[in-house]
Amino acid sequence: MKDRRRILLEVFKLLDLLIMAGAFALAAWLVFNSHSGGISFEQFFAMRIKVQNFALFLGFLYLWRILFSANGLYRSMRLSTRSIEIKSVIKATSVGAVALFVASMVFNIRMMTPLFIAVFWVADTAMTLLSRLASRRVLAWLRLRGRNLRYVLIAGTNPRAVQFAREIEARPELGYRLLGFVENDWRGNDDFNKGGYRVVSDLEGFSPFIRKTVVDEVVICLPIKSFYDRIKTMATLCGEQGIIVRYVSDFFNLELIQSERDVFAGRPITSHYTGAMRGWQIYFKRLMDVVLSSLALLLLSPAFLLTALLIKATSPGPVFFIQERVGLNKRRFRLYKFRTMVKGAEKKQADLEALNEASGPVFKIKDDPRITPLGKVLRKLSVDEIPQFMNVLKGDMSLVGPRPLPVRDYKGFDEDWHRRRFSVRPGITCLWQVSGRSSIGFDKWMELDMDYIDQWSLWLDLKILLQTIPAALRGSGAA
């Protein structure tokens, strides 16, 4: 069994490398063909390859294998969903394409144009996904016919254990055969026995049972608080005999929680987190923040200077309005805006609380008497937000993210789920800005922030940025 799995794994690795090489050759042929006016595949493969380029290609093959391993594509994915495998493939090929682009710039490889990178990424991703999905179909077909099976033992007879057993039995294409359950006699066993399952061993007999029985996997569903020492012993016994151990890890019944496994100081660490902001895309989000905010400040510098002069000329007080806001994980930072209100406006807010028109803890007045005539124009066109690009460069904010709230508004939160918006870096724009801004109620605003956190991707950021420009020019929902 283990030898067959090892051979199958090596076949997968070789297939991935062959697909990558094929996508590389296809991209190179298309790019060369577009520049040379036409060349056959025979002529293309007969061309000489420089030693340096060949060495780089071999290094890229090695990198490809590392990327696929790092994204879990060579571990057992029997219990993983198809969508998880698809996401893992796209992550691996995307990082590889970016690495290829960086290498082309560093080593000045003229062949690797943006067209080459795009064709390579599309071809490799498509072919890898097709091969993976085809492999799933073939393995499912074999398992339904009694091949590639795994014999599984479940420790525990509680409802969680029974539910897991029912789920794997409902999916025979996974290739699991349930040997039975391991558990001592307890009051809940009467309900368990009515389900038609059987206990094959008590906890004390677990060790001799796995010594004499074909067991590929042990799934532990015992309560961790009551059976910590027992679980530790069982895991050790399985490890000594090379048996896979799985844990049904919803011990804390945490909703919206995802998990990932790390190793620190030689010990496995399981991390629970919410939202989609994880992995390599975070670094590209930050890179996009730095590049685009720098360009914005450069291109908008004339408007920046003109606005500063107009503010100084039309009302007494400073050019900038600087206020303490609540940011990532409730860190405090100083947010910069062009001043749109009269000097000392914050001190006058307490006198206007009775006129607040906004729901929830935020403060909004449609015709706020503190706003200057110029301030109304600046707010309508969102020009007052331009200095926040400096906050983005400093790292206090991102281009896209939930709006940073004043300390006064934060203290008015009465729902803990609202505070999840602080688990990501705040931004200049988000779904709220492109969906109506201050015309949207507070609870709907918070829901939009949660949707952004849970569905985040670089593509979503780009869509929001593109939608923000016309929304800002129209002054949609501005207050």
C-alpha angles and dihedrals in degrees: 000000000000092000091051091049091049091051091046090050092052089050089054091050093049092047092052091051092048090050091049091050090048092050089048092052092046092051092047092049093049093048093046090046092053091054101038098046096244138340133178124239089246092056092044095054091044090062120109119253121212117241091236092053091047090052090049090050092052089050089051091052088055091047090050091056091049092050093051091047092048090053092054096249093135098049123091108285096181092119096034119102123243091247092056091053091047091051091048092052093049091048092050096047092044093053089046092052091050090049089051090052092050091048091051090055096044095047095032095236103178094192091065098079123161087263090055092050092047094048092045093050095047094045096045095044093048095047093044092050091048092050092048094047091046090051090052091053093048093047091048090051091051093047093051086057095052100265130120092021129169123209110216133194122198121212109210136032100219122123091268091057093047091048091052090050092051092049095053091044090052089058108053090168087075088069099229123149115196113224094185142261135303116215145125120247112275139156094269092059091086090065090043093053091055089064093067096245124128136222108229097184142004120239093263091053094050094099098053091041095059090043094061102029132073102250122166099172139015118204113201116210099158120130104267095213096055099033105035095125092043092050091049091052093047092049091050092050091050092048092052091054097041095248117150113244121205129184125207090223104191088107092137098039090233113179121211088014124137125189137213131181125229136169121232123179089346093307126110114244122196114205125198119203142159130225133033100269099114138111135024094330090073090067091051090049089056091045089051090049093053096044098044096041090050090051091046093053090047096047094041095045093106090052089044092055094042092050091050091051092048093050091051092047098048106042139016118253140060124322094233131055107214118191135170110248135182114249141165111000088350095301112158120234138166113255120206125216135155108263111256098167136066119275112282093018094147092061090055095053094087090062090054100047091104089060094054109135098184125097120234124017098319123103121228133155118182094213099030106185091212094067115100121226090251090045091060090057093045091051093045090056094035089237089135088069095062096094089060088078083076089057088052092052090049090053096243090113143019129222089248125033142094112312113263110246129215117255089248092060093044092055088056094061111119099173120072093208088064089062092064087082087075091062089084132048112273119244146207091241138015142155090297092061094051094043101058106296113213092009088072121086121247097250092049088048090054091047090053089052090052090049090053093050094048097042099037122147136146088255090056090052091052092048092051092048091051092048093046095065097062091038091054093046090051090047089228110192093346116160 
